[in-house]
Amino acid sequence: MYIIVIGLGEVGRHLLSQLDQEGHDVVAIDKNASAVAYAEDHYDVMSLVGYGASHDVLEQAGVRRADLVVAVSEDDEVNLIAALAAKQLGAKRVIARVQGNEWSKWTDGVKYGLLGVDVVINPRILVAQELSRIARSHGANDVIDLAQDRLELVQLQVTDSRLTERPLASLDLPAATLVAGVVRNQEFFIPGGADVLLPDDRVYLIGTPDGVQRTEEYFNKQRQARKICIVGGGVVGATLARELVRQDARVLVIERDRESAERLGADLIGVDVIHGEGTDQSLLEEEEIGSFDFFVATTRQDEINLMASLLAKRVGVPRTACIVQRADYSPIYRQLGIDAVLSPRAVASDHIVRYTRSGEILSLVSIEDGAAEVLELTAQPGCRAAGKAIRRMDLPRGALIAAIVRGEDIVIPRGDDQVQAGDRVIVMTVRAARSSVEQQFRAGRF
């Protein structure tokens, strides 16, 4: 695809990295010459220094033949104007990112056709929604919706010794669930039925939402969060608070800015809001934060989020989560003991990359910092995978068919199950095996 990316901040650079790896023809635009120079040095892209919403700059970038134009600068208005201008000049599809307080009342993280823009993404709303799913889980560190919310992929820490040192095939897990991946000593692998789990393994469990919720209790005895403390009352924090109150949870928001705290106290019905610092240990102890089930730090300052989460652990909170502005910091946060780490910039990039898919690939989600991927594919007529028992498929090492969606039915497959043309298939794969997996589902020659 021919893709134009406007804005080379954290989101733009993360997006360039993914698009470059997949071999797209990319033009990168930013008014900051140093940002453009960085893109030229690190990625195989063409580049332009200029105002991304300018007709002249867009024309120079070849907007009339663009399959996709993505506007992800730090200015919401520029993104919307650039997307509209690109659409007017002939781009096939345009996407704009928005994230300011003006968009904080959104209930959906993605809107289609807003103001004439094909797709408008608010990553902060998307992050708040994911944090809400994590809160209502039984100890999950990550929750990813698949197949139009009909399947869930959750990441869990193994804490129940009854599940360890036994072959996976012998575990009596609830129906409609499957252990699709394991992380051990920071290494990801696709398990087989003879593999055993060890203490402190992290597992990726896939299944229907009801099946996953039942199975979570087997791996982790933590309960669904009913008392949640949120540090930071910005878009993420306020959206998360509203969602959790709808789930009948008790929510406390700590906001450092007095005016913002007063405004939130009036706007957030059913939420307790106090003015203070989330990094003030005496405040956390005074408010008995150690008795809460879940602690989330959502400010725009990574250092505050990390310190607040570590202090929450110290005072006794069993589960903590925080957002980071730089996605490459996520592994460090996890090593320091933060249970769930989310990056709005990485979320935005991952959602945008989905719109570069064509043919049999419906979506792709990267996990474990790119070590593995979750593919949603359509089995094309005449593909090599159709009509074969899964055990007889020529799948590459490091790939697993985790689920099949056929009409209204969800199938968590076993070796004798077959894929049929038209099925939506969920595959867990290491990145190196992805191209071989895709070949299995491409249309055959008639």
N, C-alpha and C positions, 0 to 999 in steps of 0.2 A: 504494500500500500504506500501511497505518497501522502505523508503526514506532515503538517506544520504545527510546531509547538511554540506558543507564545508565552514567555515568562520562564526564566531559568533559575528560579529559586530552588528550594529543597524539593518541591513537587516536580518541577520541570526537569531537574537533573535526575531524579529517581525514574521519571518517565523515560527520559532519553536512554538511560541504562537498559531498561527493559526493551524498548523499541529497537535499540541497536543490536541487542542479542538476538532478536528475532528477524533481523535482516530487512527491516522496512527502510524505505527512502525517506529521510527526515530532514526538514529544514527547521533550525532553531532560531528564534527571534527574541531579542531583549534589548532594551534601551541602554543597558549597562554594558560597556565594552569589555570589562573584565569578566563578567559572567559569560559573555559570548566566547571570549578567549579560553575560558575554562572548558566550555563545551567542545570547542575545536580540539583542545589538547587531549580530552578524555574519551570522546566518542566519534564514531565515523558518521558525522552529519555535516550538512551544509549549514551556513549560518549567516545571519544578518544583524547588524546593529541598527535599531530603530524602534519607533513607536508601533507596537503590534496592532493597534486599531487603525493605523493609517492605510488608506486605500493604496497609496503608492508603494508602501512597504509590502503589503499583501500581494500586490501585483508582481513585485520583484521576486517574491517567494514562490510564485507560480500557483496562486490560490485557485485559479480557474480549473486546474487539473487535480486539485487536492481531493483525495478520498476522505480525509478527515482533518479538521482544524481544531486544535485544543488550546484554549486560553486559560492559563493557570498562573497568571501574575498575582502579586500580592494585593492588587486593586480590583475589587469586585466589579466596579463600573467599567473599567477598561476591559475586563474579561467579557462582559456582556456586549459592549460595543464592538469589540474585535470579532466576537462570534457572529453577531448580526451582520457586520460588514463583510465578513468572509462568506456568509451564506448568500448575501446579495450579489457578490462577485462570482458566485458559481461553485463554491465548495459543496461537495456532496453531503457531508454531515459535519455539524459543528457541536462542540462541547465547551461549556464554560463552568469554571469553579467559582462558587461564592462561599464566604465564610464569616462575614461580619455580623455584628449584633442585629442589623436590620433584618436578617434572615433567621433569627433565633426561634421564631414561633413555628417554624416548619415542623411538621410531624413526619415527613418523608425526607430521606436523605437524597433522593433522586427525583427530579421532576422532568417530564417530557413536554416539549412544545412551549415552555414558558417564555413569553414575550417573543416568540418566533425562533428561539434557540432549540435545537433538537433535544439536547440533554443538558440539564443544569444539575451539578453535583455539589452538595454541601457535605464535605467530609466530616465536619464536626458533629453533625446530626448522625451520620453513619457510625461514628465512633461511640456516641452516646447510646445508640441502639445496641451496639455490640456489648458495651459494658452492662447494659440492662439484661441482656441474655446471660452474661456471665454471672451476674448477681442472682438470677433466679435458678441457676444450675446448682448441682450438688458438688461444688469444688472444682468446676471446670476453669482452666486458665485461658481458654479461647473457645469461642463458639462461632462456627461459620455455617450460614444457611446455604443450601444447595437445592437445585431442581425446583426453583420457585417456592422455596420455604417448605418443601415436602420432605426434605431430608436435612439432618444436622450432622456436622462434623465437629466433635469436641475434643479438646486436649485435656487429659487428666493425669494427675500424679498418682502412682500406685502406692497406696498406704495400707492396704489390707493384706496381711501376710498369708491369708488363705488362698490368694490368687497367685502367689509366687511359687517357683520351682515345680510348676505343673504345666504339661503341654497345653497350649491354647485350645486344642481340639477337645480337651477333657473338661474345660470350664463350662459350667452350666449357666451360661448367660441368657438373659431374656431374649425372646424371639425378635427378629427384625433389627438386629444389631451385629456389628462385626468389628473386630480389632484390625484396623487397616494400616497402622504404622506404629513403630516403637522408636523412642529416642533413648539411647543408653550411652552415658559418658559423652554427651554432646554429639553422638553419631546417630543418624536416622537410618532405619532399615524397614523393609517390608517383611512382616513375619509370615511364617508358614504354620501349619497346624501342629508341627512337632516342636516349635520354638516355645521357650518358657519365659515368663516374666520374672524380673528380679526386683528387689526392693529399690525404690527411688527411680524406677523407669517412668518415663512419660509415655502415655499411649494416645493414639488418635483413634477415636471410636466413631463409627458412622452408623446411622440408622434413622428410623422415623423419630420425630420429636418425642413421642410417648415412650418408645422403646429405649431411646437414649437416656431419658430421665430416669427410667427404672434401672438401667444398667449402671448409671453413674454411682449409685449407692453401693454397688459391688466393689468399685475401685476406690472410693473415697467416702468416708463417713461424715464429711462435712455437710451441714444442712443448707437448705436454701436460705439466702440472706434475708432476714426480716428487719434488721437494724443496720442502716448504712450511713456512713459519714462521708461527705463530699467536701473536698477542699477546692475552692474556686467556683465562683458563681457566674462564669462566662457562658458562652453558648453550650459547650459540652456539659458543664455542671448543671445549668438550669434545665436543659432538656432531659438529662438523666434523672434529675429530681422529679420532674413531672411524670416521667414514665414509671418510676418506682412507686410513687404515691398511688398511681392507678393500679398497681399490683398490691396495694394495701400494706406497703412496707412503711416503717418509721424512718424518716429521712432528716438528717441534720446537715446543713450547709455552713461551712466556715468561709467567710469572705473578708479579705484584708482591707478593702476599700469601704469606708463607712457609708458613703452615699449609695454605692452598689448594694451593700447589705440591706439598707433600708428599703431600696426599691424591690429587691428580691423578696424581702419579708412581706411586702404588700402584694406582689405578683404571684408568689408560689403558695397557693392555698394548700394547707395541710402539711407544710414543710417548716421545720424549725430553722431559723437563720440567725447566726450570731456573727458579730464583728470581731475578727481576731486573725492571728497568724496560724496557719496550719503547721508551722514548724516550731510552735511554742509548746514544749513538752508539758509545762505546768497547765496550760489550757487544756491539752488533751486529757491530762489526768483529772482536772477539775470537772470536765464534761463526761468523765467515765467512758472514754472512747474504747478502752480495753474490753468493755462489755458488748461492743458492736460486732456484728458478723462480717462486715465488709467495709473497707476503707478505700476511697478512690481520690487520687489527686489529679486535678484537671486544669491547673493553671497553665499559662503559656510559657512558664519558666521551668526548664527541665530540672535545674538544681533544687528548686523548691519542691517540685513533685517527688523527686527522689528522696530528699531529706524528710519530708512529711511522711512518706510511706515507710521509711526505715524507723522513724520514731513511733509510728502506729504499731509496727511489729514489736517494738520494744515494750510498749504499754499493754500488749496482749491481744491485738486484733489478729484473728487467725488467717484472714485473706486480705491481701492488698493489691491494688492495681493503680497504674498511673499512665498518663499519656506522655509521649516524648515528641519533640519537634523533629529530631534527627533520628530516622529509622535505624541507622547503623549503631546507635547506642543501645538498642533493645537487648542484645545478648548480654551486655555488661549489667544491665539492670536485673536481668533474671539471675545472673550469677551472684548478685548481691542479695538475692532473696525476695525480690518483688515477684508476686505470683503471676500477674497479667500485665503486659506492657503493650500499649497500642500507639501507633503513630498516625495522626490524621493525614499527614503527607503520603505515607505509604498506602493508606486506605484509598485516598483519592487516586493515586497512580494505578493501583490494582483495579479499581472500578473502570478507569478510563481504558486500560489495556483490553478489557473485555470487549470493547467496541471495535477493536482491530481484528476480531476473529471473523472468520468467514468459513463457509463450507461446513465440514462436520463438527468443528469445534464451536460449542456454544459459550463456554466460559473456561477460564483458567484461574486458579487461585494458587499463589505461591506460599509455601509454608517453610518453617525452619530456615529462615533467611535464604531462601532459594534452593535449599538442598533437595526439596521435593515439591511436587505440584499435584493439584487435584484438578483433573480434566472433566468437563462435561461435554460429551460428544454425542452426535447422532449417528447411528449405524446406517450408512448409506446403502441403497439397493445394490446388491451384488458385491458388497464388501467381503473381505476375507474372514471377518469375524462372524458373519451371519450364518446361522444354521449349524454351528459347531458347539459341542459340549465345551464348556470353559476349560476343562482339564486338557482338552486336545488343541486348544488355541496355541498359536505360535507367539505367545506374549514374551517380550524380552525380560531378562532377569531384572528385578527391581520394579515390576509393575503388577498391579492387582486390580481386577474388576471388583469394585466394592459395592455397587448397587446398579440395578436396572429399573428404569421407570418406563412402564408399558401402559399407556392410557391412564387409567385411574389406579393401576396396581403398582406397588413398590415391591421389588424382589431383592432381597439380600441373598446373592447367589451362592450356590455350592457347586462342586465340580461338574455335576451332570446337567446343570441348567444351561440354556442356550440363549444367545442374543439373536433377536430377530430384526430384520430391516425396519427402520423407523423408530426403534427403541432409543431412549435417552440413556446413555451409559455413563456412570461415574467411575473414573479410574484414578487410583492413587499410584503415582509413579515418581521415581527419582528423575531429575531433570535430564540426565544423559539418555534415558530410555524413551523420552517423550516422542521423538520423531518416529521411532519404530512402532509405538502405540498408535499414533495417528494413521499410519499406513494400514493398520488392521481394519480401520473403519471407513476408509475412502471408498467411493463408488467404484465398482468393478466395470470391466468392459463387457458390453453385450454383443 
